[in-house]
Amino acid sequence: MDNELSELYAFIGSIAPFEQLPESVIIQIVKQITICYVPQNQPLPPPNIESPSFYIVRKGALTYRNQQQELLGKYGEGDICTIFCYPEKYQDIEVSSEEDCLLYALDKQKLLGCLIESPAIISFFEQSAEERLKHTVSDLHQAAVVQASLTNTPIEQLYQTPAATILSSQSIQQTAIKMTELGFSCLVVVDNDEHVVGIVTDKDFRRRCIASGMDINKPVAEIMTPNIQMLDIRHTAFDALIAMTSRHIHHLPITAEGQLAGMVTITDLMHFEEQNAVNMTSLIHKASSVDELVDISKLIPQLQQKLAKLGTPAEHVGKAISAITMALTIKLIELAESLYGKAPVPFAWVAAGSQARQEQLAHSDQDNALIIDNAMQPEHTAWFERLATFVSNGLHQCGFIYCPGDVMATNENWRQTEAQWHKYFKQWINTPKPQALMNASIFFDLALVYGDASLLHRVQKQMLQQTQNASLFIAHLSKNALQHKPPLGFFRDFVLISEGEHKKTMDLKHNGIAPIVDLARIYALQEGVTAVNTIERLEKVAGSRSLTKSSAANLIDAFQFLTSLRLHHQARLVEKQKKANNYLAPKEISRLEREHLKDAFKVIKTLQDNRQAVY
């Protein structure tokens, strides 16, 4: 490989998503590159490139703007411009060089041909930066679950023994041969006294040897990574995960009394849990039928129970369950599109209620809707009806039952164009009748699940512009929300349900959690806050005209305590093979917890009384 190709190889192999690819594929890709020099202030694509291509910025910067010449973003060194390969996604976008640029052009079809065995990498290119960011955030939510599940697991339960070693004096070629024979992706490098001096991985071979053209007969010490991180056997798997992620490494040697004992990899940590949110989401992504999704969804109550036992915060559990529900919905939409064809016009499938707020627990009822592009024609109605029916039926089969109030995309009222949704919100805000207030409590909590994010963004933006100055509407919404009172008597005794199936219990959801959700929503609407998650709303309005910082902190504490109680209550029911519910008997919890519960209800009552005094 000549110097120019080596430089190309090293650069391409160092940027996402190519860094995940094997050496052979990177070499194929490098051979397809066309080098382009683009002067400052020149539009793309370059005149010598005729076919749709990806452009990798090697030096310089590109900008992309809409037709109104508003700056939408920039590409810098190592960024990949995909705009010219997916014109249907990026209509009316103009790209130009902000300064003199050196670009690497990759023909779309040729690149995708090189990636035929790497569907995940292809997905990277097919998604916009915004979509990738959404998935990244979803992964972070799920990672919180994985970390929690590893917290109390000793590392000795996971690491592999013995750790394979190689003498630092051995050649690069001898090291590669040993790694190949063992089937390992790394070796620990030791000196003649068996002291650890470094580690060598596949990446070291690629970047420090092949890319630079180093002689393979030189000692492996010249390409190893020295001064490596190691972990004592007394630590937990969570400690290993933190050590690996903080230093961006995938292999961690384990020591016992100062001596090398074994090796743990990031894959070992991921394989430890067979029923975590990460693996469930991965299984959902790979599923090819509704029946497969139904089987996967049966694991959700067990997942919730496991996370509760591990002490995972209810906030993280809610995000994990909501992420799984989102993954199920996306897969159902994809299956529907494979049956009925692509949508005739853009649309946004949105979740409402607890899923939108990322506060969902196992097998809640479904709340969803469709916002459809204004270009929709009467002949398109049947396609969206089929989509809604397929997805809603699929979610029901997966345990997310039909909404008792029919707040689903299968209801034609909630399967409308963007223009009609604007009319809905305007009418609800300007004419706050009882039904309008009920709708407001549902549809003011919306989150995108699939489709065109701009449709939801415009609806929410216009809605919030109206609510900030709608004092009459806020007054009615406040009055309506105050109907949910915490079950606390005059002498701070609990007011329990007096008869029926749930006699001598309290409804944690409707009389404890819901009042906080309602208050947070009202504060957010008053302040024009776009967040829908309850804790995030309270954090963003803290210190505003609507809510003091101390009151916000108190409400957050109350919310976290109540959601934790609810989570553990449901986990106990699932363990007894009973159906999860929200009805807690005070005798289920300790005396100290009952006192904390009373304090939480008192916080809610105080804020409700303050609200009532204002309105």
N, C-alpha and C positions, 0 to 999 in steps of 0.2 A: 504494500500500500504506500503510494507516494506521500510526500509531506502535505500536499493540499487535501488529499482524501483523508489523511490522518487527522488533520485539523477539523475537517467537516465531521468526521466520525465522532471525535471527542465532543464537539459542540452539540450535535444532534443527540448523542447518547446522554447528555447532561440535562436536557430540558424535558419537561412534562409534555405529553405522556410517553415520549419515546424512551425515557429512562427505564421504563418497565419492560422493554422488549429485549429479547435475546440478541446476542452479537450478530448472528446471521441475518436477522431481519433488518437491523440497523444498517448493515452493509448494503443490503438491497435498496433501502431507502436513499442512502447517500448517493448511490449510483444514478438515482432518478432526479437529482437536484439540478435545477438550472439557476445559475447565479445572475442576479439582476442588479444593476446600478441605477438608482432613481434619484435624479437631482431634486433639490428642495422645491416645494410647492408644485409638484407634478402629480396629476391624478393617476390612480391605479385602475385597472391593471396596466402593466407596462406594455408598450406597443408590440414587443416581440413575443408576448405570451398570448396565444389564441384560445386555448382550452381552459375551462374552469380549473383554477389552481389555488392551493393553499400558499400563503406567503409567510415565511418565518423571518422575523427581523433579526439580522445579525448585528448590524450597526445602524444607528439613527433612530428615528421615531416616525410613526404614522398616526394620523388623526382620522376619525370618522365622524361625519356630521349628517344631519338630516337635510331635507330640501330647504328648510328655513335657515340653513347654515348654523344651526345650534350644535355646539360641540357635545357629542355623545360619549366620547372616550378616546383613549390613545393606546397604541401598541408600542412597547419598548423592546429592548434586546431580549430575545428568547421567547417573545410572544408570537402567537400564530394567528394570522388573519384568515378567517374562514368565510368571510362575507360573500366572496365571489363563487363559492361552491354551493351555497344554499340561498339563491336569490329569492325564493318564496318566503324565507324568513326575514330577509333583510332588504325589503323593497325600499326604494328611494333613499338608500344610504350611499353616501359618497366618501371615498377613501382617498387621501392624498398624503404626500410626504411632507412632514413638518421641517425636515432638514435633509441633507444628503443622506441617502440610505443604501445600505448593502442588504439585499434580500435574497433568500433562498426560496425559489418557486418549486412547488411539487404538484404535478398534474394530479387532479382529484382521482381519476380512475386508476392511475398507476399506483398511487399511494394506497388506496383502498384495496387494491389487488395484493400489495405486500402485507396488508393487515388482515387478510382473510381468516387467519387463525386467531385473531385477537379482537373479538367483538367488543370487548370493553373499551379498547382504544378507539375503535370506530365510533362508539357512542360518544366519546369525548369530543370528537369533531362534529358530530351531528347536533350536539347540544350547544345552545348559546352560553355565553359566560354567565348570564343570570341563572340559567337552568342548572349549570354546573355548580354555581354557588349554592343554589337551593339544595342540591343533593349533598354537597359538602356539609352544609349545616345539619341536614338530616343525619349524616354519618356521625357528626359530633354529638348529636343527641344520643344516638345509639351507642357511641363510644363510652358515654357516661355510664350506661348500663353495664357494659363489659367491665369497666374499671371497678364498679361497685361489686360485681360478682367475683372479682379476683381479690378483693380486699383482705379476706381472712384465709386465703389459701396459701399454705407454706410453699415456697419455691421448690422445695425438695420433692413435691408431688409432680412437678412438671419437667424438670430439666432432664436432658438425655445424658447418659453415661456410657463409656467414658468420653471425654472430649478428645477428638482426634487432633494430634499435634504434628508439627513438622519442624525440623531443625532449621534455624535461620541461615545456616550455611548451604542448605540444599538449594538446587537451582529452581528457577521459575518453572521450567519444564517438568522437573521431577515433582514439584508441588501440584501442578495441574494434573499430572498422571495419577497421583495419589487421590486427589479430590474426585476425579472421574471414577476410579476404582471403587471408592467408598460411597459414591453418590451423594457427597456432601457439597454444600454451597460455600463452606468456609473451613479453614483450619486454624488452630491456635499455633502461633510461632513461638518456639522455645529455644533457649541457648543450650550449650552442652551440659549445664547443670540443671536442666529441666525447669529453669525459671521462665515465666511468661514474659516475652518481650514485644509481642504484637499479635495481630490477627490479619489473615489474608482472605478476601472474599472474591466472589465472581466479579464484583464491581471493580475491585482493585486490578484484576487482570485486564478488564476492559479499558479502564481509564489510564492506568499507569504503565501498562505494558503494550497492549495492542495499539492503542491510539497514538502512543508516542514512538512506536517502532523499536521498543527496547529489546536487546538481545535476550533470548529465552534461557541462555546458559548462565546468566548472572544470578547471584543468590537472591532468594525470595525476600530477604530482608530489605532489598531496594524498592519493593513495591508494597510491602506490608504497611498496615496502619499501626504505629507504635503508641505507647502510653494509653492503652485501651481501658475502657470502663469494665470493671468486674463487680460481682455482687456476692456477698457471703450467703451461705446456705440458710442462715437464720432469718433472712428477710422473706417477705411475702411476694406472691405473684404480682400484686399491685405495684410493689416497689420496683419490680423488674420492668413492668410496663412503663412506669414513669421514667426510669433510667433510660430506656430505649427510645421513647418518644422525645425526651428532652434533648437527646444527642443525635436524633435521626439515624439510629442504628437498628439493624434487624437481628443481630446476633449478640448474645451476652454471656461470657464465660462465668461459671459459678464456682466459687471456692469454698473449701471447708478447712478451717484452721489454717488459712493461708495457702493451702495447696489446691491446685486445679482439680475440680471434681466433675465438671460436666459443662454442658452448653444448653442454653434455652434460646429459642427463636421466637420471633413475633408470631409465627404460625402455630407454635406450641400453645401460646396464650389464647389464640383465637379458637383452636380446636378444643380447648379445655371445656368450653360451654357448648352443649349441643342444642340448647333451647334458649339462646339469647336473642335479643332483638336483631343483632347483626346477621346471624345465620338465618333467622326467620325471613328477614327482608330479602336476603340472597335467594332463599328457596322460592319466595314469591316471585321474584324477578325471573327465575328459570322455569316457573310453572307454565304448562301449555293448555290447561283446561280448568274449568270451574271446580271440578271434582278434586283436583290437586289442591286448589286454594282452600277448599272446605277442610281437607285433612290438615293442612298447615294451621288454619285458624283454630283448630281444636286445642292447640298448644298454648293459646294466649292466656287462658286462666291459670295454667300451670306456671307460665312465665311470670305473671303478676304475683302469684303466690311466692315463687322463688325470690323475686326481687324484694318483696316485703320482708321475708325472713332474713335476707342479707342486710337489711337496714337501709336499703336504697331510698333516698328522699322521694316523697310522693310526686314532687314536681318532675323528677327524672322519669319516674314510672309513667306518668301521664304523657310525657313527650315520647317515650318509647312506644307505648300502646298507640298513640296517635300516629306515629310514624309508620307502624305496621298497618294500621287502617288505611293510611294514605297509599302505601305500597299495594295493598289489596285493590283499592279503587283504581289506581293507575293501571294495574295489570288487567282488571276487568274492562276498562275502557279500551285498552290495546286489543284484547280478545274480541270486543265488540267491533272494533274497526277492521279486524281481520275477517269478520263475518259480513259486515255491511259496507265495507269500503271506507275510505277517508271521508271526513266531514265535508259537506258541501260549502260551508263557510266557517271561519274561525269561531271558536267558542271557548268558554272557561267553565270547567266543572269546579264548583266551589263547595266547601264543607261549611256547615254552620254549627253553632252550639259548642259543646265541649271539644269536639274534634278540631274545630277552627281555633279554639283557645289553647290547644295542645294540653288539655286537661282530662282526656278520655281514659276511662278504665275499661276492663275487659267486657266485651259484648254489650255495649250501650246500644240504644236505638240510633238509627241513622237520621241525620239531618243534612240535606244537600239540595243544590239547585244548579240551574244552568243559566249563564249569561251568554247570549248568542250575538254575534256581530249583526249590526243593523242592515247588512246586505242580505239577510235571510229573506227568502221568498216563500210563498205558501207551499210550493212543492217540496220544500226542505223539511217541513213539519214532521213528516213520517219518519225521516232518518233520525231526528233527535228524539222522537218518541221511542223508537226502537232502542236507541242507545240508553236512554234513561231506564227503560224497563229491564234491559239486560243487566245493567250495572246494579240497579236497586235489588233485583231478584238475587243476583250473585252475592251481594252484601248480606242479604237476609239469610241465605244458605250458609254463609260464613259466621252466622251468629249475631250480626248487627241487624236487629229486627226492624221491620217497617216502622216508621215514625207513627205513633198513635194519632198525632195531629196532622198527618199527611203532609209534613214539610219535607217533600222529596221532589226530585226532578221529574218523577212520574206524574206529578200534579201539574197540569198545564199552566196554572198560575205562577209556578216557580220554574218555568221553562220558557223564558222570554228574552227578547232582544235587550241590548244595552239601553236603548231609548225608553223601553217600557220600565226597566228597573229604575231609571232616573225618575220617571213619573211616580212609581210606587213610593220611593223615599220622599219625594216632594209632597205627595198627598199625606203620607203618614205624619210627617213633621208639621205640616200646616193644618191638618185636621186630626188632632190626637184623640180619636175615638178609642173605645176599649180594644177592638180588634186591631187597630193600628198600633196600639201600645204593645199588644201581644206579639205582633209581627216584628216590631222594633226590637224586642228583647231577644229575638232569634236572629234576624238578618243584619243587625248591627255588629254581629260577631261572624265575620266571613273570612275564609282563607282559601287561597288557590290550591287546588289539588292537581289539576291537569289543564293544559291549554294556554290560551293567550292571556298573559298576566295583565296586559294593558286594559283589557275589558273591566276587570275587577278594580284595577287602580283608579280608573276614571270614575266609576260608580262611587267608590269610597271617598274619593277626593271631593266630589261635588256634594255628597251627603254631609261630610264633615264641615264644609263651608256653610251649610245651612244650619246645622245643629248648634254651632257656636253662638249664634244670635237668636236662637229660637227659645226664648225664656218660657213661653207658655207650654211648649212641648216638653221641655225639661221639667217643668213643674208637674205636669201630668205623669210623666215617666217616673218621677220621684215618688209621687203619691202611689202609683201602681206598685213600685218596687217595695215600698214600705209595708205592703200587706204580708210579706214573708217575715215573720217575727221569730227571733231565737226563742227556743223553748225554756225560758227562764222565768220563774215566778217572782213574786214581790220580795220574798225572803231568800232569793237566790237558790231556791229549790228548782229541780227540773220539772217542767210540765210535760208529762208523758201522754202518749196515745192511750185513751181510756178503754177502748174496746176493739174487737175485730182481730184479724190475723196477727197484727203487730202491736197488740196490747202491751203496755208497760215498756214501750221503746220510744225513741225519738228519731225523727227523720233527719239524718245528718246533712243530706244533700239539700233538701228544700228549705229547711229551717236553720241551717248553719252555713253551708257553703254558698248556696244561691244568693242570700242577702249580700254577701261580700262581692260576688260576681256582679250583681246588679249595681251596687254602689260604684264599683270600679268602672263599669260601662258608662254610667252617668257622668262621672268625673272626666272620663276620656272624651265623651261627646262634647262636653262643655269646653274642653281645652283644645279640641281638634287633634287629639292624639290618635294616630293610625293603628297603634298596637291593639291586639285583641286578647292576648294572654293576660290573665288577671293580675299576676304579680308584676308583669312588665308595665301594665297600665298604671298600677299604683306607684311604681317607681318613677314613671315619667310625669305624673301629676303632683308628686310630692313637692311641697313648697310653692304650689300655685295658689291662685285665688280660690280654687275649689277644695284644696286639702292641704293641711300643714304636714311638714315632714314627720313629725312625731305621730300624728294620726295615721299617716300612710304606713309607717313602720309597724304600728300596732295592728293594723288590718292585715298586713302581710304575715305577721306572726300568727294571728288568729287563723288565717287561711291555711298556712302551712300545717298548723297543729290539727285542724279539722280534717284536712285532706289526708294527713297521715293516719289519723284514727280511722277514717273511712277505708283506707287502703288495707290496714291490718285487720279490720273487721271483715272485709270481704275475703281476705286471705284465709282467715279462720274458717269461714263458711266453705270455701273451695276445698280446704283440707278435709273437711267433714263430708265432702261430696254433696254439698248443698248449693243451691243457686245463690249467687252473690246478690246482695241488696244493700240498702242504705239505712236500715233500721237497727239502731244500736241500743241495747239495754244497758243502763248504767252499771249494772252488776257485772257486766263483761270486763270492765276496766278497773284498774286499781283506784284507791281513794285519792292518791295524788293526781292521777289522770283526770278524775272527776273534778277536782279543784281547778285544774288547768282548763278543763272544758267550760266550767262556769266563768272563768276569767275571759275565755275567748268569746263566749256569748255576751258578756258584759261590754266588751269592746265594740261588738257589733251594735248592741242596743244604744250605746252612747253616740255612735256615729249616725245611727238612724234617727235618734232624738234630735241631734243637731240638724240633720237634713229636714226633719219635719218642722222644726222651728223656722227654717228659712222659707219653706214652701207651705 
